[in-house]
Amino acid sequence: MRKLNFSSGPATLPEQVLRHAQGAIWDLDGSGIGILEHSHRGKEFGRVLERAEAGIREVAGIGDEYAVLFVTAGATHHFSMVPENFLGERETADYCHTGVWSGKAIEEARRVGTAHIACTSAPSFAAVPSALTFSATPRYVHYTSNETIYGTQWRTPPTAPAPLVCDASSDLFSRPLDLTGHALVYAGAQKNLGPSGISLVIARKDFIENGRRDLPPLAQYRTYAAEHSMHNTPNTFGIYVIAEVVAWIREQGGLAAMQVRNARKAQVLYDFLDHSKAWSGHAEPASRSLMNVTFRGATKDLEERMLAHAEARGLSGLRGHRSVGGLRASLYNAFPEDGVHELVKLLDDVEHGR
Ligand SMILES: *Cc1c(COP(=O)(O)O)cnc(C)c1O
């Protein structure tokens, strides 16, 4: 029996996608060769790559001024790749510091140039700051649309005096994508899009053209744009899975439908937490993430009891991130609505000693 997987990433994927992938590993589209075995230069994989990019463009409404890139690396790679490409040694980029991930991005920017903290919600990281203070001439403004570990999310992107760069790893395609003001959006795939070890980048063509030219080819965004993400052998299977996930999103009604369902799922859990005496949410209501619901029990013992009961009932992945503790339920696109009700029932049962 498959478990209910609340993992923060790699995370649960739609059943339909897994079934299709099972088939395609054996035989891709009746070609007699599996997706793992096809040459990346062959026409069969060529069709997969086209389908992935076209699907992404259609589902998210991405215009021609943006390139869609598949980079064989996780989101962490972009923490350094972004400043290396776009930040000069004597230049400043502004960063919104909302948690563990932005902290890592800031650390990497500081290896290259100056990172100015435009806002911070340290040390509790329970909210997305509402007031931002920018440096005089930032090269770009970086923010993390959803803080996977603390469970906060920007409702709308910040308004900034420079191009926005967004780490959207844990909420890309969970809601309509507003690219206004954005020069580059990157996301590791293993939350909402597919397997780990591959990231999707949506970037303005004119922005990446202005990046540094004295870096190794795979360290320049322009290489991926110029060579259709095929400068070297891409993660063919990852791209296949992303294409399938995007097709599934379209069948479900697109990003607007995803948002409605995600809001409904998260609401069930937040409502329960708000009314409970034993459990309490971490994030401030206005900044609550629809993807990662972080919460605590009244006592450590209660949390441990809950985790033991969860395991016994087939609910997995509810322990909070090792850096913050507590509990976390990740409710990405593919997480089933019934699963949230099962979690609420479990929390209620444990609270009342059932
Ligand atoms: C998961 C995550 C990352 C890290 O992704 P890797 O694939 O491990 O590099 C970065 N940023 C955010 C917001 C994440 O959720």
Ligand as a Chemical Component Dictionary entry (heavy atoms), coordinates in Angstrom:
data_LIG
# 
_chem_comp.id                   LIG 
_chem_comp.type                 NON-POLYMER 
_chem_comp.pdbx_formal_charge   0 
_chem_comp.three_letter_code    LIG 
# 
loop_
_chem_comp_atom.comp_id 
_chem_comp_atom.atom_id 
_chem_comp_atom.alt_atom_id 
_chem_comp_atom.type_symbol 
_chem_comp_atom.charge 
_chem_comp_atom.model_Cartn_x 
_chem_comp_atom.model_Cartn_y 
_chem_comp_atom.model_Cartn_z 
_chem_comp_atom.pdbx_ordinal 
LIG C1 C1 C 0 14.200 22.594 -1.774 1  
LIG C2 C2 C 0 14.558 24.007 -1.934 2  
LIG C3 C3 C 0 15.848 24.399 -2.361 3  
LIG C4 C4 C 0 16.983 23.423 -2.563 4  
LIG O1 O1 O 0 16.824 22.578 -3.626 5  
LIG P1 P1 P 0 18.016 21.557 -4.007 6  
LIG O2 O2 O 0 17.433 20.780 -5.110 7  
LIG O3 O3 O 0 18.307 20.728 -2.799 8  
LIG O4 O4 O 0 19.174 22.366 -4.408 9  
LIG C5 C5 C 0 16.081 25.748 -2.547 10 
LIG N1 N1 N 0 15.126 26.660 -2.321 11 
LIG C6 C6 C 0 13.884 26.325 -1.898 12 
LIG C7 C7 C 0 12.869 27.382 -1.672 13 
LIG C8 C8 C 0 13.572 24.983 -1.697 14 
LIG O5 O5 O 0 12.342 24.643 -1.283 15 
# 
loop_
_chem_comp_bond.comp_id 
_chem_comp_bond.atom_id_1 
_chem_comp_bond.atom_id_2 
_chem_comp_bond.value_order 
_chem_comp_bond.pdbx_ordinal 
LIG C1 C2 SING 1  
LIG C2 C3 SING 2  
LIG C2 C8 DOUB 3  
LIG C3 C4 SING 4  
LIG C3 C5 DOUB 5  
LIG C4 O1 SING 6  
LIG O1 P1 SING 7  
LIG P1 O2 DOUB 8  
LIG P1 O3 SING 9  
LIG P1 O4 SING 10 
LIG C5 N1 SING 11 
LIG N1 C6 DOUB 12 
LIG C6 C7 SING 13 
LIG C6 C8 SING 14 
LIG C8 O5 SING 15 
# 
